[in-house]
Amino acid sequence: MPIYEYQCSACGQVIEEWQKFSDPPLTTCPSCGGSLTKLISHSAFHLKGSGWYVTDYHRSNPGSAKSSESPAEKSPPAAAEQPPAVKSDD
């Protein structure tokens, strides 16, 4: 469940409440009875450790180093040379 922050417009007190997404927002200050406004706060959610895009899925082959040649500059692999055909004098 997310934690929502509210601030009272009368007394200025800031409160935090655990609420479901489906719960209606709070409207009355529990201390003075004034009206509450919902605050936008920073998230405490951080992606750390292995298994995230930046650390593990950035390159298609993590063991390969980037080549300085572009694909157009690379020469095609040499075709297998075949010995010349031998004529038979039958």
Summary of the structure (lengths in Angstrom):
residues: 90
radius of gyration: 33.9
end to end distance: 91.5
largest distance: 115.7
contacts: 118
relative contact order: 0.15
helix: 4%
strand: 19%
